[in-house]
Amino acid sequence: MRALIQRVSRAKVEVGERVTGEIGQGLLILVCAMQGDTEIAAEKLAARIAKLRIFKDAAGKMNRSVAEIGGACLVVSQFTLAADTSRGNRPGFSTAAPPEEGNRLYVHFSNILQDLGLSVANGEFGADMAVSLVNDGPVTIWMDSADRA
């Protein structure tokens, strides 16, 4: 699985006029299931993100996790993280998991974050979403479960 993590002071997802998820301080996590990903990949990535120390401690150093600061996670499905831009000007997305599998792993990923004690809000899988955020820092980090085989 792939994830783009942004440390935020607030973030929100809307589908049409309806808010599907909203958080204050925490992490906006854009996530994509790739072909061949499993529940284990989702679990490992969720655990790594939950422990990621990117929030400031009393000394101003990035040394605290989202749980340690009492933050929340807004998880948004983002199949375009699978973009292959190696050929031409139009990205290909054939390495993304098929929609049913992608949705199942997206839900599993969110559930694991909740099982780890985090407050989780979600976007809506497959929907045309409007995501708004205030990136704190800015801090933006790319993670891929394939990086840690």
C-alpha positions as CSV (number, residue, x, y, z in Angstrom):
1,M,0.0,0.0,0.0
2,R,1.0,3.6,-0.6
3,A,0.3,6.5,1.6
4,L,0.9,10.2,1.5
5,I,0.7,11.6,5.0
6,Q,0.2,15.3,5.8
7,R,0.5,16.7,9.3
8,V,-2.5,19.0,9.6
9,S,-4.1,21.5,12.0
10,R,-7.4,20.6,10.4
11,A,-8.8,18.7,7.4
12,K,-12.2,17.9,5.9
13,V,-13.6,15.8,3.1
14,E,-16.9,16.7,1.3
15,V,-18.8,14.8,-1.3
16,G,-21.2,17.3,-2.9
17,E,-22.5,19.3,0.0
18,R,-22.1,16.5,2.5
19,V,-19.1,16.3,4.9
20,T,-18.0,12.7,5.1
21,G,-15.1,13.3,7.5
22,E,-13.5,16.1,9.4
23,I,-10.7,16.3,12.0
24,G,-8.7,18.9,13.9
25,Q,-5.0,18.4,14.6
26,G,-3.7,15.1,13.3
27,L,-2.9,13.4,10.0
28,L,-4.5,13.5,6.6
29,I,-3.7,10.1,5.1
30,L,-4.2,9.6,1.4
31,V,-4.0,5.9,0.8
32,C,-3.9,3.6,-2.2
33,A,-4.0,-0.2,-2.3
34,M,-1.7,-1.6,-5.0
35,Q,-2.1,-4.9,-6.9
36,G,-1.0,-7.8,-4.8
37,D,-1.4,-5.9,-1.5
38,T,-2.8,-7.9,1.4
39,E,-4.3,-7.3,4.8
40,I,-0.8,-7.7,6.3
41,A,0.5,-4.8,4.2
42,A,-2.3,-2.6,5.4
43,E,-1.7,-3.6,9.0
44,K,2.0,-2.9,8.8
45,L,1.5,0.4,7.1
46,A,-1.1,1.5,9.6
47,A,1.1,0.6,12.5
48,R,4.1,2.5,11.0
49,I,1.9,5.6,10.5
50,A,0.5,5.4,14.0
51,K,4.0,5.4,15.5
52,L,5.4,8.1,13.1
53,R,6.9,10.8,15.3
54,I,6.3,13.9,13.3
55,F,4.6,16.1,15.9
56,K,6.6,18.6,18.0
57,D,7.6,17.9,21.6
58,A,8.1,20.5,24.3
59,A,11.5,21.3,22.8
60,G,10.0,21.9,19.3
61,K,11.5,18.7,17.8
62,M,9.5,16.3,15.7
63,N,9.4,13.6,18.4
64,R,5.7,12.7,19.1
65,S,3.2,10.5,17.4
66,V,-0.4,11.3,16.5
67,A,-1.6,9.3,19.5
68,E,0.8,11.1,21.8
69,I,-0.7,14.5,20.9
70,G,-4.3,13.2,21.0
71,G,-4.7,13.8,17.3
72,A,-7.0,12.1,14.8
73,C,-6.6,10.6,11.3
74,L,-8.6,11.5,8.2
75,V,-8.2,8.6,5.8
76,V,-9.0,9.2,2.1
77,S,-8.8,6.7,-0.7
78,Q,-6.5,8.0,-3.5
79,F,-6.0,5.6,-6.4
80,T,-3.9,8.2,-8.2
81,L,-1.0,7.4,-5.8
82,A,-0.5,4.4,-8.2
83,A,0.3,6.7,-11.1
84,D,2.9,5.5,-13.5
85,T,4.3,8.6,-15.3
86,S,7.2,6.8,-17.1
87,R,5.5,6.8,-20.5
88,G,4.1,9.9,-22.1
89,N,2.0,12.6,-20.5
90,R,-1.0,10.6,-19.4
91,P,-0.4,8.7,-16.2
92,G,-1.4,5.0,-16.0
93,F,-3.0,3.5,-13.0
94,S,-2.9,-0.2,-13.8
95,T,-0.8,-1.0,-10.7
96,A,-3.6,0.1,-8.4
97,A,-5.7,-2.7,-6.9
98,P,-9.1,-3.4,-8.5
99,P,-11.9,-1.3,-6.9
100,E,-13.4,-4.1,-4.8
101,E,-10.0,-5.1,-3.4
102,G,-9.0,-1.5,-3.0
103,N,-12.1,-0.6,-1.0
104,R,-11.7,-3.7,1.2
105,L,-8.1,-2.8,2.0
106,Y,-8.9,0.9,2.5
107,V,-11.6,-0.1,5.1
108,H,-9.2,-2.6,6.7
109,F,-6.5,0.1,7.0
110,S,-8.9,2.5,8.6
111,N,-10.1,-0.2,11.0
112,I,-6.5,-1.0,12.0
113,L,-5.8,2.6,12.9
114,Q,-9.0,2.6,15.1
115,D,-7.9,-0.7,16.7
116,L,-4.6,1.1,17.5
117,G,-6.6,3.6,19.5
118,L,-6.7,6.4,17.1
119,S,-9.8,8.5,16.2
120,V,-10.4,8.0,12.5
121,A,-12.6,9.9,10.0
122,N,-13.0,8.8,6.4
123,G,-13.6,10.0,2.9
124,E,-15.9,8.0,0.6
125,F,-14.2,5.4,-1.5
126,G,-14.6,6.0,-5.3
127,A,-16.4,9.3,-4.8
128,D,-15.5,12.6,-6.3
129,M,-14.3,14.3,-3.1
130,A,-13.3,17.8,-2.2
131,V,-10.5,17.6,0.4
132,S,-9.5,20.8,2.3
133,L,-6.7,21.0,4.8
134,V,-4.3,23.2,6.6
135,N,-0.9,21.5,6.3
136,D,1.0,22.1,9.6
137,G,4.7,22.8,8.9
138,P,4.3,21.9,6.1
139,V,5.0,18.3,6.8
140,T,4.3,15.8,4.1
141,I,5.7,12.2,4.0
142,W,5.4,9.5,1.4
143,M,5.3,5.8,2.7
144,D,5.0,2.6,0.8
145,S,4.6,-0.8,2.4
146,A,6.9,-2.3,-0.4
147,D,9.8,-0.2,1.1
148,R,9.9,-2.6,4.0
149,A,9.6,-6.1,2.7
